[in-house]
Amino acid sequence: MTAPTSGPEKAKYAAALKAMDYVEPGMKIGLGTGSTAFHFVNLMGERVAAGDNFKCVPTSSRTAEQAKSLNIPLITLDKAKRLDLVVDGADEFDPDMNLIKGAGGALLQEKLVAMAAKKMIVISDESKEVQQLGKFTLPVEVVQFGWEGTLKRVERQLKRVGLEGKTITRRLDGKKPYVTDEGHYLLDLQLDVIEDPAKLARQLKQIVGVVETGLFIKIADTVIVGYENGTTKVIG
């Protein structure tokens, strides 16, 4: 694979390359979804081509297709049970390494894989580092059945916590509703600022019809930030 030579992709690649320092032959590894994780999966393909042996669990059908094209051995999460490592991206991360994830539409599987791993490494460029979560849209995965009622319940809950009038939209794929790998819809919440991410995550999860949120609280162990000059910063 040809490494990017400039711009944001070089920063993402630098973070992915640094994450390879944590990868050892024989590991069971979760493969993330998204533009930064894309580079990591490609690098894993190079390790496999060089003779290293891994068992990997993809976090989306898109990542599974990429991994298969690189001959990366895949197993199911049920078969893997416990993973040594998961490497994934993030849409935002704060000083406590709390995350917003889900722009790629795979937040449920990403969280399931992350929770099964001994260590989660987040790879990112510097644009994702924030002092407070919320500027990026917060995805919430909901069941299709009765989704409009679920949206109303989400609106009421946001009003209770002082977030009245915030924009909530059902994510689209072209003109059709976006459907996750698990057959659910995604509601995208534009909240601007999330004062207490852990509390909001609990409150949203209590709503009937909500499957999962894009708030990853105290799950990440390490964040690797890549820069356009090719350097990296390791947090945690």
N, C-alpha and C positions, 0 to 999 in steps of 0.2 A: 504494500500500500504506500502511495506517495504521500508524504507528510505535507500538510498545508504550510505555506511559506509566509503568509501574512494575514492580518485581520483577526476577527473573532474566532474563526475556525482554528487558527494557530494556537490561540489561548486554550480552547477546548481540547485540542490534541495534546498540548503540554500537560494538562491536568490528567488526561487519560493515560499518557505515557508514564507519569509519575506513579499512578495507581498500580501499574504493572510491577512496581517494586514490592508490592504486598502479595503478589500472586506466586504460589509455589506449585510445582508439579504434583498431581494427585489430588488437588483440592476439589471440593464441590463448591461451585461458584454461581451466584445469581447474576444474570446479565440484565442490566437496566434498559430503559426505553428512552429515546429522545436524541437530540442532536449531539450532545456530548457523549452519552453512552454509546452512540454509534461508533465513535472512534475507538472506545475501549473494546467493543466487540470485534472490530477489525484487527486490533492488536492481539486479541486472544486468538484469532484465526491464524495470525503469524506464528504464535507460540505452538499451536497445534501442528501447523505445517512443518515446524522445526523439530517436532517429535515429542513435545510435552503432552502429557495425558491429563485430561480434566473431565469432570462431569458437570454439566451446566444446566441451570434452570432459567429459561427466558421469562421475562415479565410481561410479554405481549406476543401476539401472533406476528407482529411486524419484526420484533427482535428475533423470534424463532426462525422466520424466513431468512433473515440476514445470517444467523448462525449456521443454518443448514447449508447455505451457499458457500460457507467457509469451512465446511466439514467439521464444525465444532460438535462434539458429542453432547446430545441433550437427553435429560431425564425429566420426569415429572417431579413436582414438589413432594407429592405423596411418597414417591419412591426414595427421594433424596432424604426426606425427613429433616435433617439438620444440615445447614450449609456452613462452610467455613467462612465465606465472604460473599457480600453482594456489593457491586459497584454500580452506582446509578447517578443520574443528574438531579437537579432541583431547579425550580422556578425562582425560588427565593430561599435564603437562609439567614437567620439572625445570629447574634453573638452567642446564644445558647445552643446553636446548631439545630434549632427547630426549623422545619421546612414547610414550604408550600410546594406540592407536586401535583401533577395531573394535566399539564398542558398537552401532553402526548396522548391523553385519554386512557392511561393504563394504571391509574392510581390504586385501584383495588388489588390487582395482582402485584404491583410494585410493593404495596404495604405487606401483603401476605408473604412475599419472598423475603422482604427485609426483616420481618419478625421471626423468620426461620433461620436467620443467619447469626453466627457468633459475632460478626463485625460488619457494619455498614460503612462503606466509604462513599462519600458524595464528591463527585467531580464537577467543577463549575468554572466559568469565567468570572471576572470580578464584577460584572454587572448584576450578578445574582446575590451579592453580599449587601444586606440591608441592616439598619439598626432596629427596625420594627417591621414585622410581617404585615402584609395587607395591600400594598400598592399593586401587586400582581393579583390577577383574578384567582379566587379560591374555588376550585371545582368541588362539587358535591355529587356523588353517585347515588342515583335513586332508581327504584324499580319503575318499569314502564306503567304498570297497572296503577291507575289513579294518580299519575304524576302531577297533575294540576293541583290536586288537593295537597300533595306533599309540598309543592311550591308555596301554597298559601300558608301551610304550617311553618315553613321555613321563614317566610315573611313575618309571621306573628312572633316567632322566637327572636328574630333580629330586632323587632320593635321592643320587646321586653328588655333587651340588653342595650338599648340606646342606639341601635343601628337602623332606625326607621328610614324608609325611603331609598334604601340602597338598591342598585340595579341588579336584578336577577334574570338571567336569560337561559333558555334551554339551548345547549350547544347544537349546532347544525353541521352536517356534512354536505356541503352544497346547499340544496334546497330541502334536503331530508334531515330528520333528526339524527344526530350522531348516536351510534349504538356501540357500547363497549364490548370487549371480548366476552364479557359475562352476560350480555344481552340487556344492559341497563342504559338509562339516559344519564346525561351529565347536566347539572345546573351550574352555571358559572356566576359566582357572587362577586361583585365589585364593591369591596368594603373600605378601601383606602387605607385604613389603619385597623389592626387587630390588637387591642390592648392586652388581652389575656388569651393567647392561642390555645393553651391547654383547656381552659374553661369553655371556650367557644367550641372546641372539638367535642367535648363531653355533651354540651347542650344540643349540638346538631345531631349527634349520634342517637340521642334519645327520641328523636322525631320519627314517628311511624312512617315508613316509606323510604327513609334515608338508609342507604347501605353502608357508605363510608365517606369520609371527607379527605381532602388533599392536605390536611394538616398532619404532619409527621412530627410528633412530640417526643423528644428524648429517645429517638430511634437511631439517629446517626451517631457514629463514634468518631469519625474523622472527616474533615472537609479538605479537599485539595483544590486550591484556586489557581487557575492557569492565567498567564498574562501573554499579551501579544508579542512580547520580546522573547518568549520561550521559557521564562522562569516560572516557578511555582511557589506557592505558600501553603504550608500544611498546618491545619488547625486541629487540635485535639490529639 
